[in-house]
Amino acid sequence: MPKVMIVDDDRTNSGLLRTLLELDGFEVILAPDGSSALAKAQAAMPDAFLVDFHLSDIEGTEFVRQLRALEAFSRSLVIVASGMERKEEALAAGADFFLYKPYDLDVLLGLLRSRLAG
């Protein structure tokens, strides 16, 4: 079962996404901020990350840079999301994809399924 870490300080959004992803067969790990996410990631070794651009402690792009600096996650699927136009910044930081909030669930699931299949 592929593991996805949701890094988002919006508990409502995270909880809803967790339920939807679990119903689709993913194991989901929640982290409310960048620092706890790095520690949880090293313990749980998720296959993919869905990161909010605006976290309570650091910008999502800084989290992505720190994550990519770790050898274990240098090739993990990383999706950054925001309600604002931040695509260029997210991709420059090392994200594989950028999604606009509110999420198009079909697009998110399509990315996860295609990149984590097998």
Buried (B, 14 or more C-beta within 10 A) or exposed (E): EBBBBBBBBBEEBBBEBBEBBEEBEBBBBBBBBBBEBBEBBEEEEBBBBBBBBBBEEBBBBEBBBBBBEEEEBEEBBBBBBBEEEBBEBBBEBBBBBBBBBEBEEEEBBEBBEEBBEE
